[in-house]
Amino acid sequence: MDVPEQLESLAGGSIRWLQQGRTPVGRGPRGILRLGPAAIIAEEEAAKRNTLAAFPALSSLIPPTIMQGTVGDNVVLVEADLGEPDRGQAVPVFPPGTDQSHTAPLGELLSMVAPAGGVNVTPLIRALRRQHAALPFRPRAALIQRALRQPLTVTLSRGWAHGAITPGRLLAGGVCHWRHSGPDRIQQCDHAAVGPFDDPAVALCAVKWGWRFDALHAAEALVALGVIASTTGPITLSVTAHPGLSAADLRTLLGCAPGEVSRAQAAAAHGRARGLSVGGVKITVTTTPPIPPRAVPGFRQPRGRDPRRLFARYHDGIRLDDDARASLTPQRAAEAIAARIPGKTIVDGFCGAGGNAIAFARAGKRVIAIDTRADRLAQARHNAGIYGVADRITFQQGDFFALPTPADTCFLDPPWAAGDALLQRAWDHGRKHYRCGMVKLPRTFEVPTEEPLEVSFTPEGFPAFVMVEWRRSA
């Protein structure tokens, strides 16, 4: 067995490397992999034990070691994967008595935030001048140099990162250490502070991170620290959208709620909304003062690009053709629909490869799965067998519009490629013949403005499709 195979055996499968160097860090199915010379790994493990002994409150933030092995001359540790962070979740602060208060010029304080070393004004000025979004102040070298000389009092804690004690801060909304951080802010590579900036230590970390990765973020943190005065007033963001779109869905789509927002939020909301329609109504974002849009990397990604999002057990032998892969409801979205739809028996009028039918059956419902194509029904029956629910589903080949109504509730996901006329016909037929039901529609389909919408989003926040539900009394 060669080295890559040995590593994958320990990791439980393929590895995505997050950090290179003397002690590479990667993510595998079993957890986080750390690889390095025995002496370095032993030193880091000792630092971890000492940190836990000194700061028991950090036990939930330090990944435990699951297993250990040897590959060549290196020791390999597999640690628990703490997962991706929730930026809106409060992170515990350090216990009382461990903080250190520092009063020094801003430039000196920035040199104390890992990685050690000062900052260069020229790259920040150049990056700010390349920004298309409105800036909180006019970028001038003399202004920023004056800010770096201003004295500040900031309380810094010493925090754990990859077994080393480095200057950092764990704060509500602030997140973890700067060391090895990148724009993706993956957890096992540590984090930049992302705000809010109401604590100077968070703003300080944000300045240091933004100085290298996000100039606008650094500029806003400098204003929050009070070392540079904003030359513009607050940004007000307003949105025009389908009246049935909920406030929560609108916030997910834009990345922020309408009202007073930061320049970075306004620019990103503009970029996310550009060219989007939901329920057939174009999303229009306006800001006062005007803020140009800013592209959000990874936002506009095709739905279902990862087959494991479609079926978590995809690699157990799930069968999908190209059409099914493009049209199937991802498992997590299908489970959310199954949890909401009423009734003990559901008619799935256009079952396809069975994504929704399987979710209904796993939720304890009986399902009548209808499709005009025998090959598609065979896929659905096979996939239901992998999930162990084939006995709860009756598979029936035929035309949904011509078959009798065997239950009170239906779910409809007609083939979108057939055009809006078929989608409207299916919706009308369902409302006429079924007391309750839900129809899944493309986000561009024109839904009457009096109808409430429910939007299903990709993990990146992109609106994948809309749902419309109806219920009438018996």
DRENFI-878935 format. One record per residue (C-alpha): residue number from 0; residue in one letter; x, y, z. Coordinates in pm, whole numbers, plus 50000, padded with zeros to 5 digits. Example, Ala and Ser with C-alpha at 12.3 -4.5 7.8 and 13.67 -1.06 7.14 Angstrom:
% DRENFI-878935
<0,a,<51230,49550,50780>>
<1,s,<51367,49894,50714>>
END
This chain:
% DRENFI-878935
<0,m,<50000,50000,50000>>
<1,d,<50156,50333,49895>>
<2,v,<50150,50653,50104>>
<3,p,<49831,50809,49955>>
<4,e,<49645,50479,50005>>
<5,q,<49767,50453,50366>>
<6,l,<49649,50809,50437>>
<7,e,<49310,50748,50276>>
<8,s,<49275,50427,50478>>
<9,l,<49326,50624,50802>>
<10,a,<49097,50906,50683>>
<11,g,<48823,50663,50579>>
<12,g,<48825,50776,50216>>
<13,s,<48944,51057,49989>>
<14,i,<49115,51358,50152>>
<15,r,<49073,51727,50070>>
<16,w,<49390,51902,50182>>
<17,l,<49325,52230,50361>>
<18,q,<49676,52330,50463>>
<19,q,<50022,52238,50333>>
<20,g,<50362,52270,50502>>
<21,r,<50552,52066,50760>>
<22,t,<50224,51954,50921>>
<23,p,<49962,51929,50644>>
<24,v,<49595,51930,50742>>
<25,g,<49321,51759,50540>>
<26,r,<48954,51664,50570>>
<27,g,<48836,51307,50515>>
<28,p,<48514,51113,50586>>
<29,r,<48644,51002,50928>>
<30,g,<48761,51348,51044>>
<31,i,<49048,51596,51019>>
<32,l,<49387,51452,50931>>
<33,r,<49712,51600,51072>>
<34,l,<50042,51470,50939>>
<35,g,<50394,51555,51052>>
<36,p,<50723,51447,51211>>
<37,a,<50680,51271,51545>>
<38,a,<50855,51546,51742>>
<39,i,<50632,51822,51603>>
<40,i,<50311,51623,51649>>
<41,a,<50413,51537,52007>>
<42,e,<50480,51905,52078>>
<43,e,<50140,52007,51939>>
<44,e,<49961,51734,52134>>
<45,a,<50135,51846,52454>>
<46,a,<50027,52203,52386>>
<47,k,<49671,52079,52335>>
<48,r,<49673,51894,52669>>
<49,n,<49821,52195,52850>>
<50,t,<49562,52426,52696>>
<51,l,<49275,52199,52801>>
<52,a,<49415,52184,53153>>
<53,a,<49447,52562,53171>>
<54,f,<49120,52647,52991>>
<55,p,<48858,52372,53041>>
<56,a,<48596,52597,52879>>
<57,l,<48768,52537,52543>>
<58,s,<48696,52164,52542>>
<59,s,<48411,52205,52292>>
<60,l,<48637,52399,52055>>
<61,i,<48940,52167,52053>>
<62,p,<48888,51855,51841>>
<63,p,<48961,51528,52022>>
<64,t,<49194,51276,51861>>
<65,i,<49004,50976,51720>>
<66,m,<49294,50759,51607>>
<67,q,<49668,50768,51542>>
<68,g,<49893,50595,51291>>
<69,t,<50231,50605,51123>>
<70,v,<50296,50661,50753>>
<71,g,<50662,50649,50658>>
<72,d,<50855,50879,50891>>
<73,n,<50546,51077,50986>>
<74,v,<50284,51043,51257>>
<75,v,<49924,51079,51142>>
<76,l,<49646,51196,51375>>
<77,v,<49278,51181,51288>>
<78,e,<49079,51440,51486>>
<79,a,<48704,51492,51513>>
<80,d,<48571,51725,51243>>
<81,l,<48407,52020,51419>>
<82,g,<48226,52110,51097>>
<83,e,<48165,52446,50936>>
<84,p,<48104,52739,51173>>
<85,d,<47776,52922,51210>>
<86,r,<47878,53286,51185>>
<87,g,<47564,53397,51365>>
<88,q,<47630,53173,51663>>
<89,a,<47792,53310,51977>>
<90,v,<48132,53161,52051>>
<91,p,<48231,53130,52420>>
<92,v,<48479,53387,52546>>
<93,f,<48778,53291,52754>>
<94,p,<48741,53248,53131>>
<95,p,<48790,53560,53349>>
<96,g,<49150,53638,53441>>
<97,t,<49304,53511,53116>>
<98,d,<49269,53837,52923>>
<99,q,<49554,54079,52872>>
<100,s,<49487,54450,52818>>
<101,h,<49718,54637,52581>>
<102,t,<49740,55011,52516>>
<103,a,<49952,55090,52212>>
<104,p,<49931,55252,51868>>
<105,l,<49711,55063,51623>>
<106,g,<50010,54962,51410>>
<107,e,<50180,54802,51710>>
<108,l,<49861,54619,51811>>
<109,l,<49822,54485,51458>>
<110,s,<50174,54344,51476>>
<111,m,<50064,54144,51783>>
<112,v,<49782,53972,51592>>
<113,a,<49902,53651,51427>>
<114,p,<50084,53624,51200>>
<115,a,<50340,53844,51370>>
<116,g,<50464,54147,51182>>
<117,g,<50353,54490,51075>>
<118,v,<50134,54598,50785>>
<119,n,<50222,54775,50462>>
<120,v,<50003,55072,50371>>
<121,t,<50070,55066,49996>>
<122,p,<49899,54731,49912>>
<123,l,<49588,54832,50110>>
<124,i,<49564,55166,49926>>
<125,r,<49596,54991,49590>>
<126,a,<49335,54732,49683>>
<127,l,<49089,54998,49805>>
<128,r,<49128,55198,49486>>
<129,r,<49040,54889,49283>>
<130,q,<48714,54847,49474>>
<131,h,<48396,54908,49276>>
<132,a,<48185,54942,49590>>
<133,a,<48153,55279,49764>>
<134,l,<48424,55320,50028>>
<135,p,<48367,55452,50382>>
<136,f,<48651,55703,50332>>
<137,r,<48881,55829,50060>>
<138,p,<49187,55600,50054>>
<139,r,<49497,55813,50117>>
<140,a,<49829,55692,50253>>
<141,a,<49862,55982,50497>>
<142,l,<49516,55908,50642>>
<143,i,<49593,55540,50705>>
<144,q,<49942,55610,50841>>
<145,r,<49788,55857,51086>>
<146,a,<49538,55588,51191>>
<147,l,<49821,55341,51255>>
<148,r,<49976,55591,51498>>
<149,q,<49658,55638,51703>>
<150,p,<49669,55474,52050>>
<151,l,<49405,55215,52139>>
<152,t,<49329,54999,52440>>
<153,v,<49235,54645,52340>>
<154,t,<49189,54327,52545>>
<155,l,<49342,54026,52372>>
<156,s,<49317,53665,52481>>
<157,r,<49556,53386,52396>>
<158,g,<49382,53121,52194>>
<159,w,<49450,52766,52072>>
<160,a,<49501,52689,51704>>
<161,h,<49644,52361,51571>>
<162,g,<49809,52288,51904>>
<163,a,<49988,52622,51931>>
<164,i,<49909,52913,52161>>
<165,t,<49889,53222,51941>>
<166,p,<49741,53568,51995>>
<167,g,<49378,53551,51895>>
<168,r,<49025,53599,52016>>
<169,l,<48711,53391,52054>>
<170,l,<48417,53628,52064>>
<171,a,<48049,53633,51981>>
<172,g,<48038,53697,51606>>
<173,g,<48416,53722,51590>>
<174,v,<48530,53366,51534>>
<175,c,<48871,53211,51569>>
<176,h,<49233,53287,51498>>
<177,w,<49378,53451,51194>>
<178,r,<49665,53205,51148>>
<179,h,<49642,53011,50818>>
<180,s,<49309,53179,50740>>
<181,g,<49199,53219,50381>>
<182,p,<48898,53382,50214>>
<183,d,<48697,53056,50240>>
<184,r,<48731,53067,50623>>
<185,i,<48727,52687,50653>>
<186,q,<48716,52581,51015>>
<187,q,<49024,52366,51051>>
<188,c,<49232,52646,50894>>
<189,d,<49121,52897,51159>>
<190,h,<48913,53205,51094>>
<191,a,<48923,53572,51041>>
<192,a,<48698,53790,51251>>
<193,v,<48391,53870,51041>>
<194,g,<48206,54110,51272>>
<195,p,<48012,54262,51435>>
<196,f,<48280,54513,51525>>
<197,d,<48139,54620,51862>>
<198,d,<48438,54467,52040>>
<199,p,<48773,54633,51949>>
<200,a,<48951,54296,51955>>
<201,v,<48720,54164,51683>>
<202,a,<48772,54477,51475>>
<203,l,<49147,54449,51525>>
<204,c,<49153,54090,51396>>
<205,a,<48925,54195,51109>>
<206,v,<49166,54472,51009>>
<207,k,<49461,54232,51004>>
<208,w,<49270,53969,50803>>
<209,g,<49110,54221,50567>>
<210,w,<49441,54396,50505>>
<211,r,<49547,54086,50314>>
<212,f,<49225,53933,50185>>
<213,d,<48943,54193,50177>>
<214,a,<49033,54563,50167>>
<215,l,<48674,54683,50205>>
<216,h,<48633,54464,50515>>
<217,a,<48950,54619,50662>>
<218,a,<48830,54971,50581>>
<219,e,<48499,54918,50760>>
<220,a,<48681,54773,51063>>
<221,l,<48911,55079,51075>>
<222,v,<48602,55301,51087>>
<223,a,<48451,55079,51360>>
<224,l,<48770,55119,51566>>
<225,g,<48726,55496,51547>>
<226,v,<49072,55561,51403>>
<227,i,<48928,55684,51071>>
<228,a,<48605,55881,51037>>
<229,s,<48353,55772,50775>>
<230,t,<48296,56028,50504>>
<231,t,<47955,55886,50412>>
<232,g,<47637,55825,50607>>
<233,p,<47473,55486,50667>>
<234,i,<47368,55273,50370>>
<235,t,<46996,55201,50339>>
<236,l,<46903,54895,50134>>
<237,s,<46552,54844,49997>>
<238,v,<46417,54556,49789>>
<239,t,<46132,54497,49546>>
<240,a,<46028,54132,49520>>
<241,h,<45728,53897,49495>>
<242,p,<45485,53988,49778>>
<243,g,<45464,53620,49877>>
<244,l,<45836,53600,49951>>
<245,s,<45892,53581,50328>>
<246,a,<46131,53811,50513>>
<247,a,<46346,53512,50614>>
<248,d,<46375,53389,50254>>
<249,l,<46460,53740,50135>>
<250,r,<46737,53762,50394>>
<251,t,<46880,53427,50285>>
<252,l,<46875,53531,49920>>
<253,l,<47042,53869,49976>>
<254,g,<47275,53771,50257>>
<255,c,<47130,54048,50477>>
<256,a,<46796,54202,50572>>
<257,p,<46674,54526,50411>>
<258,g,<46739,54840,50614>>
<259,e,<47067,54988,50733>>
<260,v,<47357,54771,50615>>
<261,s,<47732,54795,50566>>
<262,r,<47882,54880,50230>>
<263,a,<48012,54528,50187>>
<264,q,<47663,54386,50257>>
<265,a,<47500,54631,50017>>
<266,a,<47747,54553,49738>>
<267,a,<47710,54176,49791>>
<268,a,<47326,54197,49804>>
<269,h,<47335,54388,49475>>
<270,g,<47555,54119,49322>>
<271,r,<47342,53829,49450>>
<272,a,<47017,53984,49325>>
<273,r,<47147,54085,48982>>
<274,g,<46938,53915,48713>>
<275,l,<46738,53702,48961>>
<276,s,<46364,53643,48952>>
<277,v,<46165,53456,49216>>
<278,g,<45801,53370,49154>>
<279,g,<45839,53539,48816>>
<280,v,<45909,53878,48978>>
<281,k,<46251,54035,48932>>
<282,i,<46445,54103,49253>>
<283,t,<46539,54472,49247>>
<284,v,<46784,54610,49503>>
<285,t,<46830,54984,49555>>
<286,t,<47063,55155,49800>>
<287,t,<47089,55507,49934>>
<288,p,<47349,55628,49851>>
<289,p,<47396,55414,49538>>
<290,i,<47637,55119,49580>>
<291,p,<47768,54928,49276>>
<292,p,<47714,54548,49277>>
<293,r,<47990,54310,49377>>
<294,a,<48017,53950,49255>>
<295,v,<47983,53681,49524>>
<296,p,<48207,53385,49433>>
<297,g,<48032,53048,49438>>
<298,f,<47681,53194,49474>>
<299,r,<47547,53111,49129>>
<300,q,<47626,52742,49116>>
<301,p,<47408,52483,48943>>
<302,r,<47171,52292,49167>>
<303,g,<47253,51926,49225>>
<304,r,<47614,51945,49104>>
<305,d,<47715,51704,49383>>
<306,p,<47520,51374,49357>>
<307,r,<47550,51328,49734>>
<308,r,<47327,51633,49775>>
<309,l,<47064,51453,49567>>
<310,f,<47090,51129,49764>>
<311,a,<47309,51095,50072>>
<312,r,<47346,50725,49986>>
<313,y,<47434,50791,49623>>
<314,h,<47748,50575,49640>>
<315,d,<47546,50277,49766>>
<316,g,<47421,50219,49412>>
<317,i,<47162,50492,49346>>
<318,r,<47055,50499,48980>>
<319,l,<47011,50833,48802>>
<320,d,<47016,50928,48436>>
<321,d,<47110,51277,48318>>
<322,d,<46750,51400,48320>>
<323,a,<46693,51273,48672>>
<324,r,<47015,51427,48798>>
<325,a,<46907,51766,48661>>
<326,s,<46549,51756,48792>>
<327,l,<46560,51559,49117>>
<328,t,<46479,51735,49444>>
<329,p,<46792,51717,49668>>
<330,q,<46744,51491,49968>>
<331,r,<46757,51765,50231>>
<332,a,<46495,51973,50045>>
<333,a,<46279,51664,49987>>
<334,e,<46288,51584,50359>>
<335,a,<46180,51940,50443>>
<336,i,<45885,51906,50204>>
<337,a,<45791,51567,50352>>
<338,a,<45787,51715,50700>>
<339,r,<45536,51982,50595>>
<340,i,<45298,51816,50353>>
<341,p,<44974,51697,50520>>
<342,g,<44805,51360,50485>>
<343,k,<44890,50996,50546>>
<344,t,<44887,50900,50177>>
<345,i,<45057,51116,49912>>
<346,v,<45014,51096,49536>>
<347,d,<45345,51189,49370>>
<348,g,<45215,51274,49023>>
<349,f,<45554,51299,48849>>
<350,c,<45781,51081,49060>>
<351,g,<46085,51059,48830>>
<352,a,<46377,50885,49002>>
<353,g,<46192,50891,49334>>
<354,g,<46358,51166,49537>>
<355,n,<46038,51303,49688>>
<356,a,<45855,50969,49702>>
<357,i,<46139,50820,49908>>
<358,a,<46138,51118,50144>>
<359,f,<45760,51085,50195>>
<360,a,<45794,50713,50268>>
<361,r,<46081,50771,50511>>
<362,a,<45857,51023,50691>>
<363,g,<45606,50742,50756>>
<364,k,<45359,50814,50475>>
<365,r,<45214,50582,50214>>
<366,v,<45301,50693,49861>>
<367,i,<45147,50638,49519>>
<368,a,<45426,50721,49276>>
<369,i,<45311,50790,48919>>
<370,d,<45519,50841,48606>>
<371,t,<45463,50791,48235>>
<372,r,<45804,50626,48183>>
<373,a,<45870,50267,48286>>
<374,d,<46249,50322,48301>>
<375,r,<46207,50613,48539>>
<376,l,<45977,50407,48764>>
<377,a,<46238,50130,48765>>
<378,q,<46499,50381,48884>>
<379,a,<46263,50503,49159>>
<380,r,<46184,50147,49274>>
<381,h,<46555,50057,49284>>
<382,n,<46644,50375,49477>>
<383,a,<46360,50319,49724>>
<384,g,<46499,49971,49788>>
<385,i,<46837,50117,49885>>
<386,y,<46660,50329,50147>>
<387,g,<46446,50034,50261>>
<388,v,<46108,50196,50186>>
<389,a,<46001,50027,49861>>
<390,d,<45724,49846,50049>>
<391,r,<45562,50181,50141>>
<392,i,<45543,50301,49779>>
<393,t,<45303,50185,49508>>
<394,f,<45463,50247,49168>>
<395,q,<45212,50309,48891>>
<396,q,<45286,50382,48526>>
<397,g,<45038,50620,48369>>
<398,d,<44928,50978,48307>>
<399,f,<44863,51177,48624>>
<400,f,<44590,51377,48447>>
<401,a,<44399,51063,48339>>
<402,l,<44422,50854,48656>>
<403,p,<44158,50862,48932>>
<404,t,<44215,51053,49256>>
<405,p,<44311,50787,49515>>
<406,a,<44400,51023,49804>>
<407,d,<44337,51371,49943>>
<408,t,<44693,51502,49901>>
<409,c,<44923,51528,49602>>
<410,f,<45275,51648,49536>>
<411,l,<45357,51775,49188>>
<412,d,<45697,51826,49028>>
<413,p,<45622,51826,48653>>
<414,p,<45918,51822,48410>>
<415,w,<46025,52184,48379>>
<416,a,<46165,52132,48029>>
<417,a,<45808,52067,47904>>
<418,g,<45728,52437,47950>>
<419,d,<45514,52661,48170>>
<420,a,<45188,52542,48010>>
<421,l,<45233,52190,48154>>
<422,l,<45335,52332,48492>>
<423,q,<45020,52547,48506>>
<424,r,<44800,52259,48390>>
<425,a,<44938,52029,48661>>
<426,w,<44890,52296,48928>>
<427,d,<44531,52364,48816>>
<428,h,<44450,51991,48801>>
<429,g,<44592,51931,49147>>
<430,r,<44397,52215,49308>>
<431,k,<44077,52097,49139>>
<432,h,<44095,51728,49227>>
<433,y,<44297,51719,49554>>
<434,r,<44203,51886,49881>>
<435,c,<44568,51947,49977>>
<436,g,<44887,51961,49783>>
<437,m,<45215,52123,49695>>
<438,v,<45362,52209,49357>>
<439,k,<45733,52258,49292>>
<440,l,<45809,52525,49033>>
<441,p,<46111,52694,48875>>
<442,r,<46198,53022,49046>>
<443,t,<46120,53206,48718>>
<444,f,<45762,53070,48694>>
<445,e,<45505,53349,48726>>
<446,v,<45315,53284,49048>>
<447,p,<45014,53509,49122>>
<448,t,<45117,53781,49366>>
<449,e,<44850,53679,49619>>
<450,e,<45007,53334,49658>>
<451,p,<45261,53287,49942>>
<452,l,<45588,53132,49827>>
<453,e,<45832,52904,49999>>
<454,v,<46181,52907,49848>>
<455,s,<46430,52621,49863>>
<456,f,<46790,52741,49863>>
<457,t,<47122,52577,49781>>
<458,p,<47374,52578,50068>>
<459,e,<47525,52888,49903>>
<460,g,<47194,53075,49937>>
<461,f,<47092,53058,49569>>
<462,p,<46714,53005,49513>>
<463,a,<46685,52658,49355>>
<464,f,<46305,52642,49323>>
<465,v,<45980,52767,49477>>
<466,m,<45698,52575,49643>>
<467,v,<45331,52673,49648>>
<468,e,<45091,52493,49882>>
<469,w,<44713,52477,49891>>
<470,r,<44469,52343,50150>>
<471,r,<44093,52362,50137>>
<472,s,<43841,52247,50390>>
<473,a,<43670,51914,50331>>
END
